[in-house]
């Protein structure tokens, strides 16, 4: 039904769900229906996602297809992709997926990282060859990337621990520091004698 709506340039309406403690899907937002202008379906991290525009907003959003239920088409033309923020030249699926790490949303921002050079393959795998890489010394590289700043980006950083550090912007560095402090507290490192 989603693919048919994309091909017909019409909107879709559905319930979007989360799992409850009984491991059953329960609608978000009290069962209020989502009305979306659908543009694409992508396969990321072993799941299909619908990329579209939520009625009343000017940006893109994405939804796990396996968490969509009670879908119907809406006999109304979808919003042209060119009218969505940052899509004036169309939707670059590859670019969008690179910036939406683990398909988490966020505001796009330019970030500078200091990384050990041995994670270069991981950087290219995640951000592609558009990442600006500058050799800092034999052991480190500086990486300039544009990403959506959200949980996905911070989760990506955490997997590299001491091998990758946010240099700028300062507020993103501070947010990473806050998250690491909470993580250390959760494992009783802060304040305990090691």
PAPATI-940437 format. One record per residue (C-alpha): residue in one letter; x, y, z. Coordinates in nm, 2 decimals. Layout:
+----+--------+--------+--------+
: aa :   east :  north :     up :
+----+--------+--------+--------+
:  A :      X :      Y :      Z :
...
+----+--------+--------+--------+
END
This chain:
+----+--------+--------+--------+
: aa :   east :  north :     up :
+----+--------+--------+--------+
:  X :   0.00 :   0.00 :   0.00 :
:  X :   0.29 :   0.24 :   0.08 :
:  X :   0.45 :   0.17 :  -0.26 :
:  X :   0.12 :   0.22 :  -0.44 :
:  X :   0.07 :   0.55 :  -0.26 :
:  X :   0.43 :   0.66 :  -0.36 :
:  X :   0.36 :   0.57 :  -0.72 :
:  X :   0.02 :   0.75 :  -0.72 :
:  X :   0.16 :   1.06 :  -0.54 :
:  X :  -0.10 :   1.04 :  -0.26 :
:  X :  -0.08 :   1.05 :   0.12 :
:  X :  -0.12 :   0.76 :   0.36 :
:  X :  -0.27 :   0.74 :   0.71 :
:  X :  -0.17 :   0.49 :   0.97 :
:  X :  -0.12 :   0.41 :   1.34 :
:  X :   0.24 :   0.41 :   1.45 :
:  X :   0.32 :   0.17 :   1.73 :
:  X :   0.56 :   0.08 :   2.01 :
:  X :   0.59 :  -0.24 :   2.21 :
:  X :   0.45 :  -0.24 :   2.56 :
:  X :   0.56 :  -0.46 :   2.85 :
:  X :   0.34 :  -0.75 :   2.72 :
:  X :   0.54 :  -0.74 :   2.39 :
:  X :   0.24 :  -0.62 :   2.20 :
:  X :   0.23 :  -0.33 :   1.97 :
:  X :   0.04 :  -0.03 :   2.11 :
:  X :  -0.04 :   0.29 :   1.91 :
:  X :   0.16 :   0.60 :   1.99 :
:  X :  -0.01 :   0.93 :   2.06 :
:  X :  -0.32 :   0.77 :   2.21 :
:  X :  -0.42 :   0.61 :   1.88 :
:  X :  -0.41 :   0.93 :   1.68 :
:  X :  -0.35 :   0.86 :   1.31 :
:  X :  -0.04 :   0.98 :   1.14 :
:  X :  -0.10 :   1.14 :   0.79 :
:  X :   0.22 :   1.12 :   0.58 :
:  X :   0.33 :   1.22 :   0.24 :
:  X :   0.54 :   0.91 :   0.15 :
:  X :   0.85 :   0.95 :  -0.07 :
:  X :   1.06 :   0.63 :  -0.03 :
:  X :   1.11 :   0.30 :   0.16 :
:  X :   1.47 :   0.22 :   0.26 :
:  X :   1.63 :  -0.08 :   0.41 :
:  X :   1.86 :   0.02 :   0.70 :
:  X :   2.01 :  -0.18 :   0.99 :
:  X :   1.79 :  -0.48 :   0.90 :
:  X :   1.46 :  -0.29 :   0.89 :
:  X :   1.25 :  -0.11 :   0.63 :
:  X :   1.17 :   0.25 :   0.69 :
:  X :   0.92 :   0.48 :   0.53 :
:  X :   1.06 :   0.83 :   0.46 :
:  X :   0.80 :   1.10 :   0.43 :
:  X :   0.66 :   1.43 :   0.55 :
:  X :   0.43 :   1.44 :   0.85 :
:  X :   0.13 :   1.67 :   0.77 :
:  X :   0.17 :   2.01 :   0.92 :
:  X :   0.56 :   2.00 :   0.93 :
:  X :   0.82 :   2.11 :   0.69 :
:  X :   1.08 :   1.84 :   0.73 :
:  X :   1.13 :   1.47 :   0.67 :
:  X :   1.06 :   1.20 :   0.92 :
:  X :   1.09 :   0.82 :   0.90 :
:  X :   0.89 :   0.53 :   1.04 :
:  X :   0.97 :   0.16 :   1.09 :
:  X :   0.74 :  -0.02 :   0.85 :
:  X :   0.70 :  -0.32 :   1.09 :
:  X :   0.56 :  -0.08 :   1.35 :
:  X :   0.29 :   0.06 :   1.11 :
:  X :  -0.06 :  -0.07 :   1.13 :
:  X :  -0.41 :   0.00 :   1.00 :
:  X :  -0.27 :   0.18 :   0.69 :
:  X :  -0.50 :   0.34 :   0.44 :
:  X :  -0.45 :   0.57 :   0.15 :
:  X :  -0.57 :   0.92 :   0.17 :
:  X :  -0.73 :   1.05 :  -0.16 :
:  X :  -0.52 :   1.36 :  -0.14 :
:  X :  -0.20 :   1.45 :  -0.33 :
:  X :   0.11 :   1.43 :  -0.12 :
:  X :   0.33 :   1.74 :  -0.06 :
:  X :   0.58 :   1.78 :  -0.34 :
:  X :   0.92 :   1.68 :  -0.21 :
:  X :   1.07 :   2.01 :  -0.33 :
:  X :   0.85 :   2.19 :  -0.07 :
:  X :   1.01 :   1.99 :   0.22 :
:  X :   1.30 :   2.16 :   0.40 :
:  X :   1.64 :   2.08 :   0.25 :
:  X :   1.48 :   1.88 :  -0.04 :
:  X :   1.45 :   2.17 :  -0.29 :
:  X :   1.65 :   1.96 :  -0.53 :
:  X :   1.47 :   1.63 :  -0.45 :
:  X :   1.54 :   1.36 :  -0.20 :
:  X :   1.89 :   1.22 :  -0.19 :
:  X :   1.82 :   0.89 :  -0.02 :
:  X :   2.18 :   0.79 :   0.02 :
:  X :   2.27 :   1.13 :   0.18 :
:  X :   1.97 :   1.12 :   0.41 :
:  X :   2.05 :   0.77 :   0.54 :
:  X :   2.42 :   0.86 :   0.60 :
:  X :   2.32 :   1.16 :   0.81 :
:  X :   2.04 :   0.98 :   1.00 :
:  X :   2.26 :   0.75 :   1.19 :
:  X :   2.07 :   0.43 :   1.29 :
:  X :   1.77 :   0.62 :   1.15 :
:  X :   1.74 :   0.86 :   1.45 :
:  X :   1.62 :   1.20 :   1.37 :
:  X :   1.79 :   1.53 :   1.46 :
:  X :   1.90 :   1.87 :   1.34 :
:  X :   2.17 :   1.86 :   1.07 :
:  X :   2.50 :   2.01 :   1.19 :
:  X :   2.87 :   2.02 :   1.09 :
:  X :   3.09 :   1.83 :   1.34 :
:  X :   3.46 :   1.80 :   1.38 :
:  X :   3.60 :   1.48 :   1.53 :
:  X :   3.95 :   1.37 :   1.63 :
:  X :   3.98 :   0.99 :   1.56 :
:  X :   4.24 :   0.73 :   1.57 :
:  X :   4.34 :   0.66 :   1.21 :
:  X :   4.27 :   0.28 :   1.24 :
:  X :   3.89 :   0.35 :   1.24 :
:  X :   3.91 :   0.51 :   0.89 :
:  X :   3.71 :   0.22 :   0.74 :
:  X :   3.43 :   0.27 :   0.99 :
:  X :   3.42 :   0.64 :   0.91 :
:  X :   3.39 :   0.58 :   0.54 :
:  X :   3.13 :   0.30 :   0.59 :
:  X :   2.92 :   0.54 :   0.80 :
:  X :   2.97 :   0.88 :   0.63 :
:  X :   3.09 :   0.79 :   0.29 :
:  X :   3.37 :   0.96 :   0.09 :
:  X :   3.21 :   1.30 :   0.14 :
:  X :   3.36 :   1.31 :   0.49 :
:  X :   3.65 :   1.55 :   0.49 :
:  X :   3.95 :   1.37 :   0.64 :
:  X :   4.27 :   1.56 :   0.75 :
:  X :   4.57 :   1.38 :   0.87 :
:  X :   4.66 :   1.52 :   1.22 :
:  X :   4.97 :   1.30 :   1.28 :
:  X :   5.06 :   0.94 :   1.24 :
:  X :   4.81 :   0.82 :   1.49 :
:  X :   4.51 :   1.06 :   1.45 :
:  X :   4.29 :   1.21 :   1.18 :
:  X :   4.05 :   1.50 :   1.20 :
:  X :   3.71 :   1.43 :   1.04 :
:  X :   3.46 :   1.69 :   0.93 :
:  X :   3.11 :   1.56 :   0.87 :
:  X :   2.75 :   1.68 :   0.84 :
:  X :   2.51 :   1.46 :   1.05 :
:  X :   2.18 :   1.47 :   1.22 :
:  X :   2.25 :   1.54 :   1.59 :
:  X :   2.05 :   1.29 :   1.79 :
:  X :   2.07 :   0.97 :   1.98 :
:  X :   2.20 :   0.78 :   1.67 :
:  X :   2.51 :   1.00 :   1.64 :
:  X :   2.59 :   0.97 :   2.01 :
:  X :   2.54 :   0.59 :   2.00 :
:  X :   2.78 :   0.58 :   1.70 :
:  X :   3.04 :   0.78 :   1.89 :
:  X :   3.01 :   0.56 :   2.20 :
:  X :   3.11 :   0.25 :   2.02 :
:  X :   3.45 :   0.39 :   1.96 :
:  X :   3.52 :   0.50 :   2.32 :
:  X :   3.86 :   0.65 :   2.36 :
:  X :   3.93 :   0.62 :   1.98 :
:  X :   3.70 :   0.91 :   1.87 :
:  X :   3.64 :   1.25 :   2.03 :
:  X :   3.41 :   1.54 :   1.94 :
:  X :   3.62 :   1.86 :   1.90 :
:  X :   3.34 :   2.10 :   1.79 :
:  X :   3.08 :   2.24 :   1.82 :
:  X :   3.13 :   2.28 :   2.19 :
:  X :   2.76 :   2.21 :   2.28 :
:  X :   2.78 :   1.87 :   2.11 :
:  X :   3.11 :   1.80 :   2.29 :
:  X :   2.94 :   1.89 :   2.62 :
:  X :   2.64 :   1.67 :   2.54 :
:  X :   2.87 :   1.38 :   2.48 :
:  X :   3.05 :   1.45 :   2.81 :
:  X :   2.71 :   1.45 :   2.99 :
:  X :   2.62 :   1.12 :   2.84 :
:  X :   2.95 :   0.96 :   2.92 :
:  X :   2.92 :   1.09 :   3.28 :
:  X :   2.58 :   0.92 :   3.31 :
:  X :   2.72 :   0.60 :   3.17 :
:  X :   3.01 :   0.60 :   3.42 :
:  X :   2.76 :   0.67 :   3.70 :
:  X :   2.54 :   0.38 :   3.59 :
:  X :   2.84 :   0.15 :   3.62 :
:  X :   2.95 :   0.30 :   3.95 :
:  X :   3.28 :   0.43 :   3.82 :
:  X :   3.24 :   0.79 :   3.94 :
:  X :   3.29 :   0.82 :   4.31 :
:  X :   3.40 :   0.46 :   4.36 :
:  X :   3.76 :   0.36 :   4.42 :
:  X :   3.88 :   0.16 :   4.12 :
+----+--------+--------+--------+
END
